[in-house]
Each structure stands twice: as C-alpha cells, then as structure tokens.
Amino acid sequence: MFNSILVVCAGNICRSPIGEYILKTLLDETNITISSAGLTALVGKSADDVASSIAKSRGIDLSRHSGRQVNSKLIAENDLILVMEQR
C-alpha cells in the first residue's frame, strides 16, 4: 500500500498536474497524499492554459496548482513516483 504518490514531468505545468489531480479525484476516499513536481519546473507558475482547459472539460480544476521543482527530499518522502516523461 502506498501512503504518498509523486507525479513528475518536465515543467510541472501540464502532464504532472493533470495526473496529480486525476489521482486526487480517483483516490479521494483514501488517506494517500498525492502531489506533483517537475524536473525543470516552472516554479510558482500556474497550470498551462491548454492543460487547464482540457482538465476542466473533464471536471478537473487545476486553478490551485503552482509549479514546483523535484528534489531529493520529495523523492525520499514519497512511496511511489509516477513519471510522465520518456526521458
């Protein structure tokens, strides 16, 4: 069983926020902590407008998202890391 999941992509403004918020919706009834970060994050930037629009069309609100950089502390704190990037 996982207690925490980190979703990672490059900029943390498109794929990983969508993945984070989908998982939050699907796992809402659990005690699993879900977050996201980026390898080359646009720190503090809100989700991309296109990503927000796509998410919104599926009932997911990314308006509270703020990009953040992945680091060793985040890696160590999470039980499962889902990478949404081929590289």
PyMOL Python script that loads the backbone (N, CA, C, O; Angstrom):
from pymol import cmd

cmd.read_pdbstr("""\
ATOM      1  N   MET A   1       0.839  -1.183   0.000  1.00  0.00           N
ATOM      2  CA  MET A   1       0.000   0.000   0.000  1.00  0.00           C
ATOM      3  C   MET A   1       0.883   1.245   0.000  1.00  0.00           C
ATOM      4  O   MET A   1       1.914   1.290   0.672  1.00  0.00           O
ATOM      5  N   PHE A   2       0.473   2.230  -0.746  1.00  0.00           N
ATOM      6  CA  PHE A   2       1.205   3.482  -0.833  1.00  0.00           C
ATOM      7  C   PHE A   2       0.541   4.538   0.054  1.00  0.00           C
ATOM      8  O   PHE A   2      -0.685   4.644   0.095  1.00  0.00           O
ATOM      9  N   ASN A   3       1.355   5.308   0.754  1.00  0.00           N
ATOM     10  CA  ASN A   3       0.848   6.418   1.550  1.00  0.00           C
ATOM     11  C   ASN A   3       0.999   7.741   0.822  1.00  0.00           C
ATOM     12  O   ASN A   3       0.305   8.709   1.131  1.00  0.00           O
ATOM     13  N   SER A   4       1.915   7.782  -0.155  1.00  0.00           N
ATOM     14  CA  SER A   4       2.152   9.029  -0.873  1.00  0.00           C
ATOM     15  C   SER A   4       2.627   8.743  -2.300  1.00  0.00           C
ATOM     16  O   SER A   4       3.397   7.816  -2.553  1.00  0.00           O
ATOM     17  N   ILE A   5       2.139   9.573  -3.213  1.00  0.00           N
ATOM     18  CA  ILE A   5       2.475   9.436  -4.631  1.00  0.00           C
ATOM     19  C   ILE A   5       2.930  10.793  -5.148  1.00  0.00           C
ATOM     20  O   ILE A   5       2.293  11.814  -4.890  1.00  0.00           O
ATOM     21  N   LEU A   6       4.029  10.793  -5.874  1.00  0.00           N
ATOM     22  CA  LEU A   6       4.542  11.994  -6.534  1.00  0.00           C
ATOM     23  C   LEU A   6       4.475  11.764  -8.043  1.00  0.00           C
ATOM     24  O   LEU A   6       4.979  10.761  -8.547  1.00  0.00           O
ATOM     25  N   VAL A   7       3.850  12.698  -8.757  1.00  0.00           N
ATOM     26  CA  VAL A   7       3.746  12.621 -10.211  1.00  0.00           C
ATOM     27  C   VAL A   7       4.728  13.648 -10.780  1.00  0.00           C
ATOM     28  O   VAL A   7       4.700  14.819 -10.401  1.00  0.00           O
ATOM     29  N   VAL A   8       5.600  13.199 -11.697  1.00  0.00           N
ATOM     30  CA  VAL A   8       6.677  14.054 -12.199  1.00  0.00           C
ATOM     31  C   VAL A   8       6.637  14.141 -13.721  1.00  0.00           C
ATOM     32  O   VAL A   8       6.410  13.143 -14.404  1.00  0.00           O
ATOM     33  N   CYS A   9       6.861  15.352 -14.245  1.00  0.00           N
ATOM     34  CA  CYS A   9       7.096  15.569 -15.676  1.00  0.00           C
ATOM     35  C   CYS A   9       8.199  16.619 -15.790  1.00  0.00           C
ATOM     36  O   CYS A   9       8.962  16.807 -14.842  1.00  0.00           O
ATOM     37  N   ALA A  10       8.298  17.291 -16.903  1.00  0.00           N
ATOM     38  CA  ALA A  10       9.369  18.272 -17.082  1.00  0.00           C
ATOM     39  C   ALA A  10       9.063  19.587 -16.354  1.00  0.00           C
ATOM     40  O   ALA A  10       9.731  19.918 -15.375  1.00  0.00           O
ATOM     41  N   GLY A  11       8.071  20.329 -16.819  1.00  0.00           N
ATOM     42  CA  GLY A  11       7.832  21.680 -16.308  1.00  0.00           C
ATOM     43  C   GLY A  11       6.868  21.795 -15.154  1.00  0.00           C
ATOM     44  O   GLY A  11       6.780  22.854 -14.531  1.00  0.00           O
ATOM     45  N   ASN A  12       6.136  20.727 -14.848  1.00  0.00           N
ATOM     46  CA  ASN A  12       5.130  20.708 -13.786  1.00  0.00           C
ATOM     47  C   ASN A  12       4.033  21.758 -14.010  1.00  0.00           C
ATOM     48  O   ASN A  12       3.562  22.400 -13.072  1.00  0.00           O
ATOM     49  N   ILE A  13       3.640  21.912 -15.294  1.00  0.00           N
ATOM     50  CA  ILE A  13       2.512  22.798 -15.589  1.00  0.00           C
ATOM     51  C   ILE A  13       1.494  22.147 -16.530  1.00  0.00           C
ATOM     52  O   ILE A  13       0.448  22.736 -16.800  1.00  0.00           O
ATOM     53  N   CYS A  14       1.784  20.939 -17.034  1.00  0.00           N
ATOM     54  CA  CYS A  14       0.851  20.264 -17.955  1.00  0.00           C
ATOM     55  C   CYS A  14       0.517  18.858 -17.479  1.00  0.00           C
ATOM     56  O   CYS A  14      -0.508  18.636 -16.835  1.00  0.00           O
ATOM     57  N   ARG A  15       1.396  17.906 -17.804  1.00  0.00           N
ATOM     58  CA  ARG A  15       1.107  16.496 -17.562  1.00  0.00           C
ATOM     59  C   ARG A  15       1.029  16.122 -16.093  1.00  0.00           C
ATOM     60  O   ARG A  15       0.052  15.514 -15.659  1.00  0.00           O
ATOM     61  N   SER A  16       2.044  16.477 -15.329  1.00  0.00           N
ATOM     62  CA  SER A  16       2.039  16.033 -13.930  1.00  0.00           C
ATOM     63  C   SER A  16       0.917  16.653 -13.098  1.00  0.00           C
ATOM     64  O   SER A  16       0.358  15.963 -12.246  1.00  0.00           O
ATOM     65  N   PRO A  17       0.559  17.934 -13.308  1.00  0.00           N
ATOM     66  CA  PRO A  17      -0.597  18.439 -12.562  1.00  0.00           C
ATOM     67  C   PRO A  17      -1.892  17.717 -12.927  1.00  0.00           C
ATOM     68  O   PRO A  17      -2.713  17.432 -12.055  1.00  0.00           O
ATOM     69  N   ILE A  18      -2.075  17.423 -14.205  1.00  0.00           N
ATOM     70  CA  ILE A  18      -3.269  16.679 -14.613  1.00  0.00           C
ATOM     71  C   ILE A  18      -3.266  15.303 -13.954  1.00  0.00           C
ATOM     72  O   ILE A  18      -4.284  14.870 -13.414  1.00  0.00           O
ATOM     73  N   GLY A  19      -2.125  14.616 -13.996  1.00  0.00           N
ATOM     74  CA  GLY A  19      -2.016  13.317 -13.343  1.00  0.00           C
ATOM     75  C   GLY A  19      -2.284  13.410 -11.847  1.00  0.00           C
ATOM     76  O   GLY A  19      -2.988  12.574 -11.282  1.00  0.00           O
ATOM     77  N   GLU A  20      -1.722  14.427 -11.211  1.00  0.00           N
ATOM     78  CA  GLU A  20      -1.931  14.627  -9.770  1.00  0.00           C
ATOM     79  C   GLU A  20      -3.413  14.787  -9.439  1.00  0.00           C
ATOM     80  O   GLU A  20      -3.932  14.131  -8.535  1.00  0.00           O
ATOM     81  N   TYR A  21      -4.082  15.659 -10.172  1.00  0.00           N
ATOM     82  CA  TYR A  21      -5.480  15.952  -9.850  1.00  0.00           C
ATOM     83  C   TYR A  21      -6.423  14.813 -10.256  1.00  0.00           C
ATOM     84  O   TYR A  21      -7.459  14.622  -9.620  1.00  0.00           O
ATOM     85  N   ILE A  22      -6.084  14.060 -11.296  1.00  0.00           N
ATOM     86  CA  ILE A  22      -6.878  12.860 -11.626  1.00  0.00           C
ATOM     87  C   ILE A  22      -6.769  11.856 -10.485  1.00  0.00           C
ATOM     88  O   ILE A  22      -7.776  11.307 -10.039  1.00  0.00           O
ATOM     89  N   LEU A  23      -5.539  11.615 -10.010  1.00  0.00           N
ATOM     90  CA  LEU A  23      -5.352  10.682  -8.903  1.00  0.00           C
ATOM     91  C   LEU A  23      -6.052  11.161  -7.637  1.00  0.00           C
ATOM     92  O   LEU A  23      -6.637  10.362  -6.906  1.00  0.00           O
ATOM     93  N   LYS A  24      -5.993  12.467  -7.377  1.00  0.00           N
ATOM     94  CA  LYS A  24      -6.687  13.003  -6.203  1.00  0.00           C
ATOM     95  C   LYS A  24      -8.185  12.740  -6.293  1.00  0.00           C
ATOM     96  O   LYS A  24      -8.827  12.433  -5.288  1.00  0.00           O
ATOM     97  N   THR A  25      -8.737  12.859  -7.486  1.00  0.00           N
ATOM     98  CA  THR A  25     -10.161  12.593  -7.688  1.00  0.00           C
ATOM     99  C   THR A  25     -10.457  11.099  -7.508  1.00  0.00           C
ATOM    100  O   THR A  25     -11.410  10.733  -6.821  1.00  0.00           O
ATOM    101  N   LEU A  26      -9.655  10.256  -8.115  1.00  0.00           N
ATOM    102  CA  LEU A  26      -9.879   8.812  -8.048  1.00  0.00           C
ATOM    103  C   LEU A  26      -9.645   8.231  -6.653  1.00  0.00           C
ATOM    104  O   LEU A  26     -10.306   7.274  -6.250  1.00  0.00           O
ATOM    105  N   LEU A  27      -8.698   8.821  -5.922  1.00  0.00           N
ATOM    106  CA  LEU A  27      -8.314   8.284  -4.612  1.00  0.00           C
ATOM    107  C   LEU A  27      -8.806   9.158  -3.460  1.00  0.00           C
ATOM    108  O   LEU A  27      -8.244   9.136  -2.366  1.00  0.00           O
ATOM    109  N   ASP A  28      -9.849   9.916  -3.718  1.00  0.00           N
ATOM    110  CA  ASP A  28     -10.371  10.876  -2.751  1.00  0.00           C
ATOM    111  C   ASP A  28     -10.748  10.236  -1.419  1.00  0.00           C
ATOM    112  O   ASP A  28     -10.599  10.868  -0.373  1.00  0.00           O
ATOM    113  N   GLU A  29     -11.220   9.027  -1.435  1.00  0.00           N
ATOM    114  CA  GLU A  29     -11.692   8.351  -0.222  1.00  0.00           C
ATOM    115  C   GLU A  29     -10.560   7.673   0.561  1.00  0.00           C
ATOM    116  O   GLU A  29     -10.818   7.001   1.560  1.00  0.00           O
ATOM    117  N   THR A  30      -9.328   7.842   0.121  1.00  0.00           N
ATOM    118  CA  THR A  30      -8.190   7.206   0.793  1.00  0.00           C
ATOM    119  C   THR A  30      -7.395   8.247   1.577  1.00  0.00           C
ATOM    120  O   THR A  30      -7.689   9.441   1.525  1.00  0.00           O
ATOM    121  N   ASN A  31      -6.407   7.783   2.286  1.00  0.00           N
ATOM    122  CA  ASN A  31      -5.503   8.682   3.018  1.00  0.00           C
ATOM    123  C   ASN A  31      -4.192   8.885   2.268  1.00  0.00           C
ATOM    124  O   ASN A  31      -3.191   9.284   2.864  1.00  0.00           O
ATOM    125  N   ILE A  32      -4.190   8.616   0.984  1.00  0.00           N
ATOM    126  CA  ILE A  32      -2.974   8.736   0.184  1.00  0.00           C
ATOM    127  C   ILE A  32      -2.729  10.201  -0.175  1.00  0.00           C
ATOM    128  O   ILE A  32      -3.620  10.882  -0.682  1.00  0.00           O
ATOM    129  N   THR A  33      -1.533  10.670   0.088  1.00  0.00           N
ATOM    130  CA  THR A  33      -1.133  12.030  -0.269  1.00  0.00           C
ATOM    131  C   THR A  33      -0.599  12.015  -1.695  1.00  0.00           C
ATOM    132  O   THR A  33       0.254  11.194  -2.034  1.00  0.00           O
ATOM    133  N   ILE A  34      -1.100  12.925  -2.532  1.00  0.00           N
ATOM    134  CA  ILE A  34      -0.700  12.971  -3.936  1.00  0.00           C
ATOM    135  C   ILE A  34      -0.225  14.379  -4.257  1.00  0.00           C
ATOM    136  O   ILE A  34      -0.885  15.361  -3.919  1.00  0.00           O
ATOM    137  N   SER A  35       0.926  14.468  -4.913  1.00  0.00           N
ATOM    138  CA  SER A  35       1.479  15.758  -5.300  1.00  0.00           C
ATOM    139  C   SER A  35       2.206  15.617  -6.630  1.00  0.00           C
ATOM    140  O   SER A  35       2.301  14.521  -7.182  1.00  0.00           O
ATOM    141  N   SER A  36       2.719  16.734  -7.139  1.00  0.00           N
ATOM    142  CA  SER A  36       3.469  16.689  -8.394  1.00  0.00           C
ATOM    143  C   SER A  36       4.632  17.671  -8.339  1.00  0.00           C
ATOM    144  O   SER A  36       4.674  18.580  -7.510  1.00  0.00           O
ATOM    145  N   ALA A  37       5.573  17.452  -9.253  1.00  0.00           N
ATOM    146  CA  ALA A  37       6.751  18.316  -9.356  1.00  0.00           C
ATOM    147  C   ALA A  37       7.348  18.134 -10.747  1.00  0.00           C
ATOM    148  O   ALA A  37       6.937  17.250 -11.499  1.00  0.00           O
ATOM    149  N   GLY A  38       8.320  18.975 -11.079  1.00  0.00           N
ATOM    150  CA  GLY A  38       8.934  18.917 -12.397  1.00  0.00           C
ATOM    151  C   GLY A  38      10.440  18.806 -12.353  1.00  0.00           C
ATOM    152  O   GLY A  38      11.083  19.284 -11.418  1.00  0.00           O
ATOM    153  N   LEU A  39      11.007  18.168 -13.379  1.00  0.00           N
ATOM    154  CA  LEU A  39      12.462  18.030 -13.494  1.00  0.00           C
ATOM    155  C   LEU A  39      13.120  19.374 -13.800  1.00  0.00           C
ATOM    156  O   LEU A  39      14.205  19.672 -13.301  1.00  0.00           O
ATOM    157  N   THR A  40      12.463  20.169 -14.612  1.00  0.00           N
ATOM    158  CA  THR A  40      12.924  21.526 -14.941  1.00  0.00           C
ATOM    159  C   THR A  40      11.728  22.455 -14.736  1.00  0.00           C
ATOM    160  O   THR A  40      11.311  23.169 -15.648  1.00  0.00           O
ATOM    161  N   ALA A  41      11.194  22.430 -13.527  1.00  0.00           N
ATOM    162  CA  ALA A  41       9.914  23.067 -13.212  1.00  0.00           C
ATOM    163  C   ALA A  41       9.914  24.574 -13.439  1.00  0.00           C
ATOM    164  O   ALA A  41      10.922  25.260 -13.269  1.00  0.00           O
ATOM    165  N   LEU A  42       8.763  25.047 -13.822  1.00  0.00           N
ATOM    166  CA  LEU A  42       8.489  26.478 -13.884  1.00  0.00           C
ATOM    167  C   LEU A  42       7.896  26.834 -12.517  1.00  0.00           C
ATOM    168  O   LEU A  42       6.680  26.936 -12.354  1.00  0.00           O
ATOM    169  N   VAL A  43       8.780  27.016 -11.555  1.00  0.00           N
ATOM    170  CA  VAL A  43       8.412  27.175 -10.146  1.00  0.00           C
ATOM    171  C   VAL A  43       7.468  28.356  -9.956  1.00  0.00           C
ATOM    172  O   VAL A  43       7.731  29.472 -10.404  1.00  0.00           O
ATOM    173  N   GLY A  44       6.357  28.070  -9.275  1.00  0.00           N
ATOM    174  CA  GLY A  44       5.374  29.102  -8.968  1.00  0.00           C
ATOM    175  C   GLY A  44       4.381  29.395 -10.077  1.00  0.00           C
ATOM    176  O   GLY A  44       3.420  30.136  -9.869  1.00  0.00           O
ATOM    177  N   LYS A  45       4.603  28.821 -11.262  1.00  0.00           N
ATOM    178  CA  LYS A  45       3.710  29.086 -12.393  1.00  0.00           C
ATOM    179  C   LYS A  45       2.458  28.226 -12.270  1.00  0.00           C
ATOM    180  O   LYS A  45       2.522  27.066 -11.863  1.00  0.00           O
ATOM    181  N   SER A  46       1.326  28.809 -12.626  1.00  0.00           N
ATOM    182  CA  SER A  46       0.085  28.041 -12.622  1.00  0.00           C
ATOM    183  C   SER A  46       0.077  27.073 -13.799  1.00  0.00           C
ATOM    184  O   SER A  46       0.920  27.143 -14.694  1.00  0.00           O
ATOM    185  N   ALA A  47      -0.889  26.177 -13.773  1.00  0.00           N
ATOM    186  CA  ALA A  47      -1.001  25.190 -14.844  1.00  0.00           C
ATOM    187  C   ALA A  47      -1.197  25.887 -16.186  1.00  0.00           C
ATOM    188  O   ALA A  47      -1.829  26.940 -16.268  1.00  0.00           O
ATOM    189  N   ASP A  48      -0.653  25.293 -17.216  1.00  0.00           N
ATOM    190  CA  ASP A  48      -0.768  25.790 -18.581  1.00  0.00           C
ATOM    191  C   ASP A  48      -2.245  25.949 -18.956  1.00  0.00           C
ATOM    192  O   ASP A  48      -3.080  25.135 -18.562  1.00  0.00           O
ATOM    193  N   ASP A  49      -2.561  27.000 -19.718  1.00  0.00           N
ATOM    194  CA  ASP A  49      -3.948  27.275 -20.101  1.00  0.00           C
ATOM    195  C   ASP A  49      -4.590  26.117 -20.867  1.00  0.00           C
ATOM    196  O   ASP A  49      -5.747  25.777 -20.619  1.00  0.00           O
ATOM    197  N   VAL A  50      -3.854  25.518 -21.785  1.00  0.00           N
ATOM    198  CA  VAL A  50      -4.401  24.390 -22.557  1.00  0.00           C
ATOM    199  C   VAL A  50      -4.650  23.196 -21.630  1.00  0.00           C
ATOM    200  O   VAL A  50      -5.700  22.559 -21.704  1.00  0.00           O
ATOM    201  N   ALA A  51      -3.688  22.898 -20.763  1.00  0.00           N
ATOM    202  CA  ALA A  51      -3.851  21.792 -19.812  1.00  0.00           C
ATOM    203  C   ALA A  51      -5.047  22.054 -18.891  1.00  0.00           C
ATOM    204  O   ALA A  51      -5.825  21.144 -18.608  1.00  0.00           O
ATOM    205  N   SER A  52      -5.188  23.279 -18.433  1.00  0.00           N
ATOM    206  CA  SER A  52      -6.314  23.642 -17.564  1.00  0.00           C
ATOM    207  C   SER A  52      -7.643  23.471 -18.281  1.00  0.00           C
ATOM    208  O   SER A  52      -8.618  22.992 -17.703  1.00  0.00           O
ATOM    209  N   SER A  53      -7.667  23.870 -19.547  1.00  0.00           N
ATOM    210  CA  SER A  53      -8.894  23.749 -20.344  1.00  0.00           C
ATOM    211  C   SER A  53      -9.273  22.284 -20.563  1.00  0.00           C
ATOM    212  O   SER A  53     -10.439  21.909 -20.434  1.00  0.00           O
ATOM    213  N   ILE A  54      -8.285  21.469 -20.892  1.00  0.00           N
ATOM    214  CA  ILE A  54      -8.533  20.042 -21.100  1.00  0.00           C
ATOM    215  C   ILE A  54      -9.011  19.404 -19.794  1.00  0.00           C
ATOM    216  O   ILE A  54      -9.969  18.632 -19.787  1.00  0.00           O
ATOM    217  N   ALA A  55      -8.345  19.729 -18.703  1.00  0.00           N
ATOM    218  CA  ALA A  55      -8.733  19.177 -17.408  1.00  0.00           C
ATOM    219  C   ALA A  55     -10.150  19.623 -17.034  1.00  0.00           C
ATOM    220  O   ALA A  55     -10.961  18.823 -16.567  1.00  0.00           O
ATOM    221  N   LYS A  56     -10.430  20.897 -17.245  1.00  0.00           N
ATOM    222  CA  LYS A  56     -11.751  21.437 -16.902  1.00  0.00           C
ATOM    223  C   LYS A  56     -12.856  20.740 -17.685  1.00  0.00           C
ATOM    224  O   LYS A  56     -13.939  20.500 -17.151  1.00  0.00           O
ATOM    225  N   SER A  57     -12.586  20.410 -18.960  1.00  0.00           N
ATOM    226  CA  SER A  57     -13.589  19.725 -19.783  1.00  0.00           C
ATOM    227  C   SER A  57     -13.907  18.330 -19.241  1.00  0.00           C
ATOM    228  O   SER A  57     -14.908  17.718 -19.616  1.00  0.00           O
ATOM    229  N   ARG A  58     -13.040  17.842 -18.357  1.00  0.00           N
ATOM    230  CA  ARG A  58     -13.236  16.531 -17.743  1.00  0.00           C
ATOM    231  C   ARG A  58     -13.555  16.651 -16.252  1.00  0.00           C
ATOM    232  O   ARG A  58     -13.464  15.678 -15.504  1.00  0.00           O
ATOM    233  N   GLY A  59     -13.932  17.863 -15.837  1.00  0.00           N
ATOM    234  CA  GLY A  59     -14.354  18.079 -14.456  1.00  0.00           C
ATOM    235  C   GLY A  59     -13.239  18.221 -13.444  1.00  0.00           C
ATOM    236  O   GLY A  59     -13.462  18.042 -12.247  1.00  0.00           O
ATOM    237  N   ILE A  60     -12.034  18.541 -13.908  1.00  0.00           N
ATOM    238  CA  ILE A  60     -10.883  18.672 -13.011  1.00  0.00           C
ATOM    239  C   ILE A  60     -10.425  20.126 -12.990  1.00  0.00           C
ATOM    240  O   ILE A  60     -10.180  20.724 -14.038  1.00  0.00           O
ATOM    241  N   ASP A  61     -10.314  20.683 -11.799  1.00  0.00           N
ATOM    242  CA  ASP A  61      -9.938  22.087 -11.620  1.00  0.00           C
ATOM    243  C   ASP A  61      -8.466  22.192 -11.231  1.00  0.00           C
ATOM    244  O   ASP A  61      -8.066  21.729 -10.163  1.00  0.00           O
ATOM    245  N   LEU A  62      -7.664  22.801 -12.100  1.00  0.00           N
ATOM    246  CA  LEU A  62      -6.231  22.979 -11.829  1.00  0.00           C
ATOM    247  C   LEU A  62      -5.905  24.391 -11.335  1.00  0.00           C
ATOM    248  O   LEU A  62      -4.732  24.759 -11.271  1.00  0.00           O
ATOM    249  N   SER A  63      -6.900  25.171 -10.992  1.00  0.00           N
ATOM    250  CA  SER A  63      -6.676  26.582 -10.664  1.00  0.00           C
ATOM    251  C   SER A  63      -5.788  26.796  -9.440  1.00  0.00           C
ATOM    252  O   SER A  63      -5.177  27.857  -9.309  1.00  0.00           O
ATOM    253  N   ARG A  64      -5.702  25.832  -8.556  1.00  0.00           N
ATOM    254  CA  ARG A  64      -4.866  25.985  -7.355  1.00  0.00           C
ATOM    255  C   ARG A  64      -3.436  25.493  -7.555  1.00  0.00           C
ATOM    256  O   ARG A  64      -2.615  25.589  -6.643  1.00  0.00           O
ATOM    257  N   HIS A  65      -3.132  24.969  -8.735  1.00  0.00           N
ATOM    258  CA  HIS A  65      -1.797  24.408  -8.978  1.00  0.00           C
ATOM    259  C   HIS A  65      -0.727  25.496  -9.051  1.00  0.00           C
ATOM    260  O   HIS A  65      -0.953  26.581  -9.586  1.00  0.00           O
ATOM    261  N   SER A  66       0.438  25.174  -8.500  1.00  0.00           N
ATOM    262  CA  SER A  66       1.615  26.039  -8.584  1.00  0.00           C
ATOM    263  C   SER A  66       2.822  25.137  -8.820  1.00  0.00           C
ATOM    264  O   SER A  66       3.090  24.232  -8.028  1.00  0.00           O
ATOM    265  N   GLY A  67       3.550  25.383  -9.908  1.00  0.00           N
ATOM    266  CA  GLY A  67       4.677  24.532 -10.269  1.00  0.00           C
ATOM    267  C   GLY A  67       5.748  24.484  -9.195  1.00  0.00           C
ATOM    268  O   GLY A  67       6.025  25.479  -8.526  1.00  0.00           O
ATOM    269  N   ARG A  68       6.346  23.305  -9.041  1.00  0.00           N
ATOM    270  CA  ARG A  68       7.457  23.178  -8.097  1.00  0.00           C
ATOM    271  C   ARG A  68       8.495  22.202  -8.619  1.00  0.00           C
ATOM    272  O   ARG A  68       8.192  21.306  -9.408  1.00  0.00           O
ATOM    273  N   GLN A  69       9.703  22.390  -8.173  1.00  0.00           N
ATOM    274  CA  GLN A  69      10.867  21.628  -8.605  1.00  0.00           C
ATOM    275  C   GLN A  69      10.985  20.330  -7.809  1.00  0.00           C
ATOM    276  O   GLN A  69      10.854  20.330  -6.585  1.00  0.00           O
ATOM    277  N   VAL A  70      11.234  19.227  -8.512  1.00  0.00           N
ATOM    278  CA  VAL A  70      11.506  17.975  -7.811  1.00  0.00           C
ATOM    279  C   VAL A  70      12.879  18.085  -7.146  1.00  0.00           C
ATOM    280  O   VAL A  70      13.790  18.719  -7.678  1.00  0.00           O
ATOM    281  N   ASN A  71      13.010  17.463  -5.987  1.00  0.00           N
ATOM    282  CA  ASN A  71      14.287  17.463  -5.284  1.00  0.00           C
ATOM    283  C   ASN A  71      14.415  16.175  -4.484  1.00  0.00           C
ATOM    284  O   ASN A  71      13.467  15.393  -4.411  1.00  0.00           O
ATOM    285  N   SER A  72      15.562  15.953  -3.893  1.00  0.00           N
ATOM    286  CA  SER A  72      15.806  14.697  -3.183  1.00  0.00           C
ATOM    287  C   SER A  72      14.874  14.506  -1.989  1.00  0.00           C
ATOM    288  O   SER A  72      14.523  13.374  -1.659  1.00  0.00           O
ATOM    289  N   LYS A  73      14.472  15.588  -1.344  1.00  0.00           N
ATOM    290  CA  LYS A  73      13.542  15.494  -0.214  1.00  0.00           C
ATOM    291  C   LYS A  73      12.185  14.954  -0.676  1.00  0.00           C
ATOM    292  O   LYS A  73      11.611  14.080  -0.027  1.00  0.00           O
ATOM    293  N   LEU A  74      11.672  15.474  -1.796  1.00  0.00           N
ATOM    294  CA  LEU A  74      10.401  14.981  -2.341  1.00  0.00           C
ATOM    295  C   LEU A  74      10.509  13.513  -2.735  1.00  0.00           C
ATOM    296  O   LEU A  74       9.592  12.729  -2.491  1.00  0.00           O
ATOM    297  N   ILE A  75      11.624  13.150  -3.343  1.00  0.00           N
ATOM    298  CA  ILE A  75      11.836  11.758  -3.745  1.00  0.00           C
ATOM    299  C   ILE A  75      11.790  10.855  -2.508  1.00  0.00           C
ATOM    300  O   ILE A  75      11.120   9.823  -2.515  1.00  0.00           O
ATOM    301  N   ALA A  76      12.492  11.242  -1.465  1.00  0.00           N
ATOM    302  CA  ALA A  76      12.560  10.421  -0.252  1.00  0.00           C
ATOM    303  C   ALA A  76      11.223  10.358   0.485  1.00  0.00           C
ATOM    304  O   ALA A  76      10.931   9.354   1.135  1.00  0.00           O
ATOM    305  N   GLU A  77      10.415  11.400   0.398  1.00  0.00           N
ATOM    306  CA  GLU A  77       9.149  11.467   1.135  1.00  0.00           C
ATOM    307  C   GLU A  77       8.018  10.667   0.497  1.00  0.00           C
ATOM    308  O   GLU A  77       7.007  10.412   1.151  1.00  0.00           O
ATOM    309  N   ASN A  78       8.164  10.268  -0.757  1.00  0.00           N
ATOM    310  CA  ASN A  78       7.082   9.597  -1.460  1.00  0.00           C
ATOM    311  C   ASN A  78       7.356   8.121  -1.675  1.00  0.00           C
ATOM    312  O   ASN A  78       8.477   7.707  -1.968  1.00  0.00           O
ATOM    313  N   ASP A  79       6.275   7.327  -1.517  1.00  0.00           N
ATOM    314  CA  ASP A  79       6.385   5.880  -1.668  1.00  0.00           C
ATOM    315  C   ASP A  79       6.396   5.438  -3.126  1.00  0.00           C
ATOM    316  O   ASP A  79       7.026   4.438  -3.472  1.00  0.00           O
ATOM    317  N   LEU A  80       5.704   6.180  -3.976  1.00  0.00           N
ATOM    318  CA  LEU A  80       5.597   5.843  -5.396  1.00  0.00           C
ATOM    319  C   LEU A  80       5.804   7.111  -6.218  1.00  0.00           C
ATOM    320  O   LEU A  80       5.219   8.153  -5.923  1.00  0.00           O
ATOM    321  N   ILE A  81       6.639   7.016  -7.250  1.00  0.00           N
ATOM    322  CA  ILE A  81       6.868   8.152  -8.141  1.00  0.00           C
ATOM    323  C   ILE A  81       6.448   7.727  -9.534  1.00  0.00           C
ATOM    324  O   ILE A  81       6.994   6.781 -10.102  1.00  0.00           O
ATOM    325  N   LEU A  82       5.465   8.442 -10.078  1.00  0.00           N
ATOM    326  CA  LEU A  82       4.978   8.189 -11.431  1.00  0.00           C
ATOM    327  C   LEU A  82       5.567   9.249 -12.341  1.00  0.00           C
ATOM    328  O   LEU A  82       5.388  10.445 -12.112  1.00  0.00           O
ATOM    329  N   VAL A  83       6.270   8.809 -13.374  1.00  0.00           N
ATOM    330  CA  VAL A  83       6.965   9.731 -14.264  1.00  0.00           C
ATOM    331  C   VAL A  83       6.196   9.833 -15.576  1.00  0.00           C
ATOM    332  O   VAL A  83       5.936   8.829 -16.240  1.00  0.00           O
ATOM    333  N   MET A  84       5.843  11.042 -15.931  1.00  0.00           N
ATOM    334  CA  MET A  84       5.051  11.293 -17.145  1.00  0.00           C
ATOM    335  C   MET A  84       5.954  11.927 -18.201  1.00  0.00           C
ATOM    336  O   MET A  84       5.602  12.930 -18.822  1.00  0.00           O
ATOM    337  N   GLU A  85       7.110  11.326 -18.385  1.00  0.00           N
ATOM    338  CA  GLU A  85       8.131  11.837 -19.287  1.00  0.00           C
ATOM    339  C   GLU A  85       8.952  10.649 -19.763  1.00  0.00           C
ATOM    340  O   GLU A  85       9.316   9.796 -18.954  1.00  0.00           O
ATOM    341  N   GLN A  86       9.251  10.574 -21.055  1.00  0.00           N
ATOM    342  CA  GLN A  86      10.057   9.460 -21.554  1.00  0.00           C
ATOM    343  C   GLN A  86      11.519   9.550 -21.155  1.00  0.00           C
ATOM    344  O   GLN A  86      12.177   8.526 -20.976  1.00  0.00           O
ATOM    345  N   ARG A  87      12.032  10.763 -21.012  1.00  0.00           N
ATOM    346  CA  ARG A  87      13.450  10.882 -20.682  1.00  0.00           C
ATOM    347  C   ARG A  87      13.625  10.756 -19.234  1.00  0.00           C
ATOM    348  O   ARG A  87      14.750  10.827 -18.740  1.00  0.00           O
TER     349      ARG A  87
END
""", "prot")
cmd.dss("prot")
cmd.show_as("cartoon", "prot")
cmd.util.cbc("prot")
cmd.orient("prot")
